[in-house]
Amino acid sequence: MLQNEIKKCFIELGHFLKQFSNENYTKIDSVKNNTLFHNQFIQLIELSQSHNGWFTKENVCFAISSWANALTKENLEKWISPYDFSAVKQKNIGLILAGNIPLVGFHDFLSVLISGHNVVVKTSSNDQHLIKFLAKYLIALDNQFQQKITFVEGKLENFDAIIATGSNNTARYFEYYFRDKPSIIRKNRNSIAILTGKETKEDLIHLGEDIFRYFGLGCRNVSKIFIPREYNFDTFFNAIFEYQDIIQYEKYANNYDYNKAVYLMSNYKLLDNGFLTLREDNSYSSPISSLFYEYYDNLDELKKKLENDTEKIQCIVSKTSFLNSIPFGQTQQPNLWDYADNVDTIQFLTS
C-alpha cells in the first residue's frame, strides 16, 4: 500500500471526524461511507461514558475535534516531508496503548501506518472502542488496510518492534520483556506551568483548560505550577472559577472528597476553592482534583532544575519562551510533530 494512498485515507478520516467536532454533530453528505458509519459513530460517542466513566461526551468530542483538525493534507505533508521513507522495509510494529484519555494511542497508530508498516494493537480496556471503530472506517475506505491492521485481545505476538505506554512500574516490565526488540517505552510524565504573577485573567482561564481538560488525567495536563514567592493566588482562583461545574461529575467529586480528606488528616496546609485543592509539594504528579505548587526565587535556578528533571516532564506552559514552553490553553492540542516524551516516533519507525 503506497504512502500516498494511506495519506489520502487519513485525510478522508479527518473529514469524517469533522462532523463530530461538537456535541450537536453535523452531517456532511460529501463524506465517504457516511451512510454506514455516521449514525454508528454517534451511538458510540453517546455510549462512551458507559464504557469508561471518565469519557464524557464533551471530552470525547474534544478529542475527536483535535484529530479532525490534525488530519489535513497540509498537516500530514508538513509532518512527514522531512523524513526519508525510501529504505523502509515493512515490519509488524506492536503497540501497547494507554487508556487514560480518549484516543490517546492514535498518534502511534497513525505513525506506524504512515511509515509503511503493519500495526499490531493491544488496546487498553479503558479505551478499546473508539480506535477500533476508526480502523473499521479506514478499512472501508481501502480494503488493503485489512492486511495492515490487527487488534489482539491476549498476548502480543508476531511483532518486530514495539511502542508501549504505561506507568513507571509497567515500563520496567516492558523493558525486560521486550529487551530483544527495538522499542519505545513510555513512562509516567507530567506537565507544568510557570507563572510570573503578570498573567492576565484570560491567561489563567486558558491555564484552567490545561488543568481540567479530561479531568487532568492526561500526561499533557498541568499537574503542578511554579510560582514566585509572595504570589497572589486570588487572581488564579478568580480565573479558574469558570471551571466550577467539574465538581458535578461524580467520579471527579469522589476524588476531590477523598484526596481532600487525606490531606486534612495528614495536616497538610491546603488552599481550596470547593473543586480544586492546591498543596505545596516538590513532586510533579498531583492526584485528580489537586494541583501542586512550588516556589522559585529566580528563573535561572528554575531552568537548571527543570533541565535536570527533563524525563519527568511532558510539557511546560508559560507566557514566555522559557525552555520551549507552549502557550496557555494549548497542551491538549498538540501538532502531529509534537512527539510524546520528545521521542521522534517516525525517526524510530524509519530506522
N, C-alpha and C positions, 0 to 999 in steps of 0.2 A: 504494500500500500504506500503510495507516494506521499511525501510530506505535504505537498500542496493539496492533495485530496483530504488529508487529515485536518489541515488548517481550515479548509472550506467547511468541513463538518462542524468544527468547533465554533466557527463564526455563525453558522446556522443555529447551533445550540444557543449562542448568545442572543440571537433574535427570538428564539423560543422563550428563553428565560425573561426577556424584557417584558413579557406580558404579565409577569407575576412580581414585578418590582414594588408593588404596593399592595396593601391588604384588600383593595377593591377589585384588583385584577382588571385586565383588559383582554380583548381578543382581536388579534390581527390576522385577517383572512389569508394574507400572503405567506404566513409562516408555514413551513412544510410540516406535514403529518399532524396538523392541529386536530383534525377530526379524531385521530386515535389517542392523542396524548393530552390535549388541553384540559379536559374535564377530569381525567385521571390524576393529573398533577395537582389540580385544585383540591381534590379529595385527599391526596397525600399530605399536602400542606395543612389542611384542616385537622388531620389526624396526628400530626407530628407531635403535639404535646402529650397525646396518649401513649406514644412510643417512648418519649423522653420528656419528663415533666419540665425540664428547663427550656425546651424548644417551643417557645411561644410562637404564635402565628407572626407577630411583629418581628421577632428575631430571625425566623426562617425567611421571611420576605426580605429582610435586610441583607441576609447572606446571599440570597438569590439575586437581588439587585446589584450587589457588589460584583458578582460574577457576570451578570449581564453587561455591566459597564466595562469589565475587563476583556471580555471575549469579542473584541472588534478586530477588523482587519488591520487597522493602524497599530493597535497594541500588540497583537501577535507578531507582526512583522518587525516592530521595534525591538521586541523581546528576543526573537530568535536570530535576527540578522547578524549579530556579532559572532555567531558560532559556526564552526565547520562540521557539518554532518556527513561529509563525503566518506569518512573512514568508519562510520558506524556499522557494526555488524549486529544484526538483530539478535537480541537476547531476551530471556524471560526475567523481568525485574519484579521481585516480590515487594509488596507494600503492606506494612502493618500500620493501620491508621488509628489515630486518636478519635475520640468521640465527644470532646468537651463542648464544641460549638458546631452548628450546622455546616456540613460540607467542608470541615476543617482539612480533610485529606485530599481535596480535589486538585490542589496545585500539583501535588506529586503525581496523581493520576494523569493529569494533562501533560506534565513534563515527560513522563515515560513514553506516552503515545506520540507526542510531537517530535520526540527524538528518534522515532522509528522502531522502538522496542515493543514487546508484548508485556502486558501488565497482569500480574497475579495478585489479587487483592484479598486481604483479610481485614474486613471492616471491624470496627468496634461495635459491640452490642448496643451502645448508646446512639449510634448514628449509622444504621445499616440500610436504610430505605432510600434516602434521597440520592445518594451516589449511584445506587443500582438502577434507579429509575432513569437517571441521566445517561447511564450506559446503554439502557434499552433504546433510548431516543437516538443515540449515536448509531446503534446497530440498524435501526430503522432507516436512518439516512444512508448508510452504506453497510451492506452485509459483511464486508471484509473485516469490520470490527469484531464480528463473531469469533474470528480466529485470534484476535489480538487482546481480548478482554476476558479474564477468568476470575470469578469470585469463588473463594474457598471458605468452607464452614469450619473445618477441623484444622489439622496440622498443615502448615505452609510447606509445600514441597515443590520440586522441579523448578527451581529458580537459579539464576546465575549471579545475581546481585540483589541487595536488599536495602530498602529505605524503611526504617522502623521508628516510630514515635511513641514515647511512653514517659513514665516517671523516672526519676533518678534510680530508683530500685529496679524497675524493669529494664532500664538501659544496661545495667550490669549483667543482667541475664542475657539480653540481646547480644552484648559484646562478646560474651563467652560462646553462646550458641552459634552465632554467625561469624566466628573468628576466622573461618577459612574462606569467607566470601567477601568480595568488595562491598562496602556498606557505608551508609549514612545512618548514624544512630543519634536520635534527638532526645534530649533530656529536658528536665524542668527549666523553664526560663520565665522571667517576669519583666514587665515594663515599668518604667519610672517616669516621673515628671520633675523638672527642675523649675522652681518658682523663684522669682526675684522680689516679689512684692509690688511690682509695677504692672502686673497683668490687669487688663480691663475685666469688667464683669462678663463681657462676651467671651473673652479668652477662657475664663473659668467655667462658663456654661459649656463651651466646647470640650474642656477637660472632663466635665461630667460625662460626656459621651464616651470618652476613653476609659473612664472608670466603670460605668454602669452597663454599657452595651454587653449583651449576652450575660448579664448579671455578674460580670467580672470573671467569667470562667476561662477566658482565653489568655494565652501567653502574651498577646499584644495588649491586653487590658492593663491599665496603670494600677498597680497594687501598692505603690509607695511614692511619696513626694519628698523632695529635698527642699528645704526652706531656709531662708536666712534667720538668724536669731532676732527675736522681737517681731516675728511675722504676725500680722493681724489676721486671725482666722475668720473674722466676721465677714469680710468680702468673699472669701471662699464659700462659707456656709450659705450666704445670701444667694450666690450664683447657683449652687448645686441644688437649692431648694426646688428648682424646676423638675427634679427627678424624684420627688417625694412619692409619686404613685408606685414606685418599685416595691414599696413595702406591702402593696396589695397582693403581690404574688406569694402564695402560701409557702412555697419552698424557700424563697428568699427570706420571708418573715421568720420562718423557723430557724434559719441560720443566724439571723440577726439576734433573735431572742437567746439562742444557745450561746453564741460567742460573747455577747454582752454579759450574760450571767457568769461565764467562765472568767472573763476579765475582772468583773467586780469581786468574785470570790477570791481571785488571786491578788486583789488590792492594786490592780493596775490603775494608773491615772488615765482617765479617758476624756475625750471630747465626743459629744453625742448630739445628734440633731433629730433623733427619732427614726431614722432609717439608715444611718451610717455612723459607725464609731471610728474615731481617729485615735491612734495609740503610737507613742514614740517607741521605735524599735529599730535595731540595726539590721534586721532581716529584710529580704526583698519580697518574700512570699506571704502576703496577708490573707487571712481566711475571707470567705464570702461575707459581704456586708461590713467589712472592716478595711480601713486604709492605714498603712503605716506611714509615719513621717520621721525624718531625721534632719537635724540642723546642720548647716555648714557655715564656716567662717569666711572662706573665700573660694572663688570658683576654681582657682588653680589647684588647690588641695583636693577639691571635689573631683576635678578631672582626673587626677592621679588615682584616686580611689576607684572611680568607675572604670578606668583603663585596666586596673588590676582585677576587677570583677566582671570583665567582659563576658565570660562564659555563663554568667548568671542572668545577663540582661538581654532581652529581645529588642525593645525599642526604648529610645529616650525622647521624651516630649518636652519641648521648650520653645519659647518665642524667639530664641536666638539660634545660631547655627552651631551651638555647643555640641561637639562630638557627633556631627552629622545628625542632629536631632530633627524630628519632624514636627509639623505644626499641631497645635491643639485640635482635637476632634478628628484626627486622620488615622489613628492607629489601626482601626478595623477596616480600612480601605486601602490595603497595600496594592502596589503595582505588581504586574507579573514578574518583574525583575527584582522585586524586594524579597530576597530569599530568607526562609526561616533559619535562624541561628547564623545568618550570614554565610551559609554554605551554598555555593553555586551548584544547584541540582543539575542543571543542563551540562555544565562542565564535567561533572561526575558521570553523567549518562553518555556523554560523547567520548569519554576516555576509557 
